[in-house]
Amino acid sequence: MVGVRDVAGNVFDKIEGKPFRFTMSPVGSAIDTMTSAVANLWEDAANSLDQGEADVSRRTVRGVGEGTSIWWGLPGRQAWTTSEYLYDVSTGQVEAEDPFEFTNDLLFVRPPERRVNR
């Protein structure tokens, strides 16, 4: 059964039109996440030099946080989901319609129509 999850996941991704990203294990995912984070950090640094001000994008912070959490065995994605939602609520970018929506968005990934576009 080893690898069935990875193969099935990639088959479903292909059906849904997502790009092919094969990772045989969580270590592969960690390497991919950290590689993307370093590339994003490099891009942010280049953009900051062009604009004359230091700015790190949210995708870079997320990539570094998730990659680090994978390497250390911590629940980084859940921490990101919760903290991102609390940040969006505290800055007034998102407003929950009822307590159930607030709880759902606090604990689970928000559907695209309720996310703040960055």
Steps between C-alpha positions, in 0.01 A plus 500: 500500500802727518469769236131441425406824675756694296399348168126540569551860612685586181235328287226706666708815462538427129124448466434833673750675273758572769870489410684174557700504824630162606630455852559149623502594868459791740874560464445572129226742595730671748774536240251637246355746752839629614628526141196709407545713812864573416404589140223728629737661750750566221224655288382714794856620560539596133167686504595677823826622348312630197241680712740621768308353794519166678190289456445127541191349341248289681578200276866515609412510869258213450753290309772547760256427783360188339840369397639552847198336660535194276866460593425539872181290493272785607144574379601803294215496252241509776688781672508691170129447433403622846741793521423620146128505575549680832720757325241558228222540761707734719588726206138513384567327169257219586184500707324179604125493450431271797685306772491180295675663204755655735576161659515325163735758348714502814555124494487411129628646174257762374323450169638723222203738509572588866877544468672836473678533168861604534 
